Amino acid sequence: MAAEGQSIAKVDDFVIFIPYGAPGDVVDIKIDRKKKRYAEGHIERMIEPSTLRVDPRCVHFGTCGGCRWQHLPYDYQLECKQRQVADALQRIGKIELPAISPILGSEKIWEYRNKMEYTFSNKKWLTFDQLRSGEEFPDRDAAGFHIPGAFDKVLDIEECHLQDHLGDRIRLFIKGWGKEHGATFYDLREQHGLLRTLMVRIASTGQVMVVMAFGEDDGEKIASLMNAIKDTFPEITSLHYVVNTKCNDSFADLDITLFSGTPYIEEQMGDLKFRIAPKSFYQTNSLQAKRLYDVVKDFAGLSGSELVYDLYTGTGTIANYLARDASHVIGIEYVEDAIRDAWINSEANGISNTEFYAGDMKDVLTDDFIKAHGAPQVMVVDPPRAGMHEDVVGVILRARPEKIVYVSCNPATQARDLELLDGEYKVVAVQPVDMFPHTHHVENVVKLIRRDLL
């Protein structure tokens, strides 16, 4: 198995990357792209399947692209993710490492996601089997997921096992309503159509949020559909819509209208509650998020007297989770709406020793900021997949916190950043955490101690 959910075959010294393979498969491979030192292909014919293989649960496996490891037993998926972390830290970071702790697997491996996003399209993706059948498919409307590498093609989804099936029921209802009432499905190339995207959030508390995005401002049809959703699904506690006529699906910069219910839903983590608004970020595996943050709290080792900086704080989940064990916590995040949620979450939980700042990390976290707010004893960093900007790493090194707890969703960029920190800091603990069963994604938490304190 390789990174990004691929598997590897070797012919002499030539490497071929294949999706949906398993070690031990004997297959015929058709080459799709050939480079000087490697090729990419797909399995054309299965001669002898690997003994590792299990039957995928999903009918869309192999086409959807979302859960590329459903054909592997979960225990083996965890082995692969453990190796992925070790390989990235050793090969890219090239630093001295302690023994890597065994990965923490997810208790739920199905229906674990609290958030799913779907796309409506008038250009339904036709599978190879459908194309080979010679059958005509005049109805090309779809509600599902983008096909990898094809921005304007959407796979029509019958069911998805990553979220409670309420999400399926809501999506299929909206699709059926659209067909019955003549609503246009969005054309991703021409940028028009009424039904555009759907977000469904189902919290661990049982509260449900739906945000429907429309590509056209047709007030009558929008009101009709929103009322139909409200009447059909009383389980929805927070129902919103947004009109998005931009060239991209993001609604972070748009006004969202609350149609019915509360403006937010709540997630429970330990004895804390977090308010989640339509634009809020929250870890998509609610139960596993607590295990992840427990690792962060353990690695931080707070005594109650520390000033803590939480970089890339999002809605302040880590900052608030640590606040009761710290003297003061400062959170910094790029998204202003997330920072507003962070303040609200502190207030809702009776936490008064936090403060939050919005802006680009490299612009906010400066030497002057450290001078004004105090040098932290502990820094928690949880950057996006691209990792930290070099300027941010420079400020951290000059601030000289005693400990750094680095949470990453991309061990490769984490390894790169650890190499930059290695002169002043030593990695003393590594804990992988699986947040996304059946995918190649893995979270990794690293604890660093300033070398002059060892």
N, C-alpha and C positions, 0 to 999 in steps of 0.2 A: 504494500500500500504506500502511496505517496501523498504529498501535500495537496490541498485543494480537492480532496475527495477522489483523486485519480488512483489507478493502479498501474504498475510498471511491468512491461515484458521486455526481455533483452534477447536480441538475436546477434550472436557474437558480442561485439562491443557497442552495438547500436541499440538505443533506448527508445521504446515506444510507450506513450502514455495513453491509457484506455480508461474511460469511465465505466463504472458498474462491473468491474472485474473483481475477482477474489483470488488470493494466492492459492495455486493448485489447479486453477481452471486450465483445461486444454481446449483451445479455441482457434478458429480461423479469424484473423483480424483483417479488416479492410482499412488501408491507409487513407486518411482524409487530408492530411497536410504533412509535407516532408521538408525538414530542414537539414542542414549539413550534419548535425550531430544527434538529432533526435527526430521523431515523428509523432504525430497524433493520429489515432484511429479509433475504430469502434468494433465491438464483437459482431462479426457477421454470422458465425455459426458456432454453437456450443457443441463440442465433441464429447467432452467429459467434464461435468461440473466439479468444482472443488468440494471436498467433504466439509469445508467450513460453511458452505452456503445454507441459508435458511430461506423459507418462502416469504417474500415481502408482503406486508399486510395491504399496501395501497395499490389500487388498480392503476394508478398513474405512475407507478415506479418505472423508471427508465425513460420517461418522457418529460415529466415535470422538472426534474433537475434539483428539486429542493432537498430531498432526503436520499442522498446518493449511497448511504450505507445500510439501507433497510435489509439488504440481502446478507448482512453479516450479523452474527450473534452479538448481543450487546456487550458481553464480556470482552469479545475480541475488538469491538469498536474502542473500548476503553484502553486496551493494550496499544492500539494504533495511536491513540491520542497521547498516551504517555510517551511513546517513542517520538512522536512529533514534537513535543515540548523539549525532550532531551536533545533531539537532533538540532533544533533551532538554537538552543542556548549554547550547545557545544560547538557547532559548526560555524554559526554566525557570530556569536558573542566571543568565543575563544577566551573565556575567562575561567578561573577556578570556581568550581561548583561543589556544594555539599551533595549528599545523596538526595535525589528527588523523591518526595513523599508519594505514595501511591495515589493515583487520581481518585477524587471523590465523585462517584457515579451518581446519577440522578435517580431518586426513588421512583418517580413517574417517568416512563419512557414513551408514553403516548398521552395525548391530550394535555401536554404540559405547558403549552404556550398561552399566555394571557392576552396576546395581541396578534391579530392576523390582518393583512391588507390584501385586498383583491382588486383586480382591474376588469372593467367592462370594455369590450371591443367588438367591432363589426368585422374583424379579420381573424376569425378562429383558426388556430393552428391545426392543420391536418396531419395526423401521424403517417408514418411510412406505410403502415398497413392500409390506412384509408386511401392513400394515394394509389397504392398498387391495386386496390379493389376495382378501380375503374368506375366506381359509383359516383354520382353527382351529389354535391353537398351545397344546395342553394342557400340554406340557412347558415350563415357564418357568424352569427352573434354568439358571444362567449362571456362568461364571468369566471375568472380564475386567475392564473399566474402568468407572468411574462415568461416566454421561452428564453433560456440563456442564449445570448448572442443575437436575439431578434427582437429589437425594441418594439416593433409594430405588430408582433404576433403574440396572441394570448391563448394558452391552453385552457379549454373549458373544463372546469373541475366538478366532478360529481360528488366527491367526498375528500376531506382532509382529516387525517388522524392526529394532527398536531395540536388541535384545539377542541374543546368541548363541541359536540355536534350541533349545538345551538348556532354556532357560526355558519355551518353548512345550511341549516334551515333558513337563516336570514338571507344568505346570499342567493339561494335558489328561489326564495320567495320574490326577491327584488327582480331577478332575471325573468321569472314568470310574469310578474306584473308588467315589466317593460314590454314583453312580447304581446301580452293581452291588450295593452293600452297604446300600442304603437309608439312607444318611446324609442328614440334612436340611441343605439349603442355607440360609444366613442370611436372615432376614426383617428388612430394615433399618428397617421401620416398627414392627413388633411386638417387635424386639430379642430374637429367639431363633433357634436353629438351630445345628448343629454346625460345619459348614465356614464359616469367616468370612473370613479373609484369608491371603494367601501372599506372602512376600518371597523373591526369588531374587537372590543376589549372585554374580557370576562375575568373579573378579579377573583382572588382567592376568597374574598368575602361574599361572593355570589352576586355582586353588583355588576351590571352590564352597561357598557357604553357603545353606541353606534354613531359613526360619523359618515354621512353620505356626501360624496362630492359630485357636483353636477358641472358639465362642461358648457352648459348654456343657461341663461337666466330666464327660464320659462316658469314664471311664478305659479301659474295654475297647475301645471303638471307636478312641480316640486311639492306643492302643498298636498296634492292628491296622494302622491306616493308616501310622503312623510306621515300623513294620517293613516294610510293603510299599514305602514310598518308599526306605528304606535298601537293600532287596534289589534293587530295580529300577534304582536309579541309584547304582552304586558310585563315580561321579565326584564325588558330594557328599562333601566333606571335613569339613563342619561342619553337623550337622543338629540343629535345635532346634524346640521348640514352646512355646506359651504359651496359657493359658486366659484369654480376655478376655470378661467378662460386663458390661463398662461400656457406656455409651451412645455411645462413640466408638471409632474403630479404633486409636488410639494405644496402644502398649504400653510407652512410655517409663517409666511408673511401676509396671510389673508385673514379677514374677519370671519369667524365661525359663528353661526346662529344656533342658539339653544332652542330646539323645537319643543321639547317637553322633558320633565324630570329635573334632576339636579345638574349643575354645570360641571360636575366632576364625579368620579367614583373613588372609592377608598380601597387601598391595599393594606393588609395587616402584616407586620413583620415583628415578631416578638410582642412586646407590649406597646409598640408604636403603630400609628396609622399614618399612611401617606395619601394625600389627595392627588389624584391623577386627572389632569385636564386633557382636552383633545390633543394639545401640542406637547404634552409632557413626555419625557423619557422615563421609563421604568424597566428594570430587568424583565425580560419576557418570560422567564421561568420563575414564577413567584416563590415556590417552595425551595428551589435550589439557590435562589438569591440570598436567602437567609443563611444558608451554609457558606456561601461565598463571603458574605459580610462577617460571619463569625470567624472565618480565617483572617480577614483583615483586622478585626478587633484583637485576635490572639497575637498576630504579628506586631501590631502597634504596641501591645503591652503597656497600656496606659495606667498610671497610678492616680490620676486626678489632678495633677499639677501642671500638665503639659499644655502648651500652645500647639495646636494642630492645624496644618494647612491641608485642605482637601481640594486638589486640583482636578479640573474637569468634573465638578461636583454634580452636574445634572440637576435634578430636583432636590438635591441635598440629602439623598438617602443615606450615603455613608457618613456624611457630616453629622446628621441627626442621630444616626445609630451609634456614633462614637461620643457624642456630646456629653452624655451623663458620666462618662469616665474620664473626661478631660476638663481642663480649666477653661479653655476657650477654643472654638473651632472656626476657621475662616474658609469659606468655600468660594471658588472661582469657576465660572462657566461662561461659555460663549453665548448661549441662547438666553435672551432676556426673560422670556416667558417661563423658562425653567427656573430662573433665579427667583421670580415672583412666587412660584410654587414652593421653592425651598424655604422662603420666609414664612409662607403660610403653613408649611408642614412643621416648622419649629414652633410656631404659635399654637397650632392645633394640639401639639403634644406637650405643651407647657415647658418648652425648652427656650431658655433665655440667654444662653452663652454661645450663640452662633451669630455669624454675620456673613453676608454673601455679596459678591461683586460680579457684574456681568461685563464681558468684553473678550476680545481675542486674548488667549493666554499669554502670548509673547508681548502683548501691549500692556496688559494689566500687571502681570507678575514681573516686576522690575526691581532693581536694587533699591530704588526710592520707595516702592511699595513695602518691601521688607523693612526698611528703615522706619517707615511710618507706623507699621502695624506690629512690628516685633519679629525677631528671628524664631522660627518654630523649632521645637524639639523633635517633632514628628511630621513628616510629609507623606500624605497618601496621594498617589497619582493613578488615575484611571483614564488614560487618553483614548481617542478613537483609534481605528485600525492602523492609521499612518504613524502612530507613536508620537513622541514629543519633538517639538521644534528645537534645534540646537541652541537657540537663544534661551529657551526655557531651561534646558539642561544646565547652561552656564549660570543662570540665576540660582538654581538649586545648589550647584556646587559652591557658589559664593555665600549662600545663606547657611550652609553647613549644618543642616539638621542632624541630630544624633541617629535617627532612623528614617529610612524611606520604605514605604510599603507600595510596591508597584503592581497594580492590577492591569492585566492586558487581555484583550480578545485576539491578539495576533502575536504569538511567541516570536515570530521572525523580527518584527520591529522592536519588540521588547528586548530581544537579544542585542540588537544594534545599540539601543539606548543604554543597556547595562554595560556594554563595552566602554561607552563614553564616561560612565560613572565609576568605572573600575579602579581608576587611580586613587580615588579618595574613599571608596566604599567597597565593602566585601559582601558578597551574597552569602547569607547564612542559612536561608531556608527557601524551599521551592515547593509550592503546592498547586498542582493542576486541579481544575474543577470542571466537570462536564455540565454545561448549561443546555446543550442542544443535542440530545440523543438522535442518532440516525443521520447526523450531518458530520462533516469533518471539523467543524468549529470547536475550539476549546479555549477556556479561560485559564489564565495562569497567574498565580500570586507569588511574588518574590519579596523577601525581607532582606534589606541591606542595612548594615551597621557601618558607621564611620570608622575607618581603619585605626585612627589614633585612640579609639575607645576600646579596642579589642585587647 
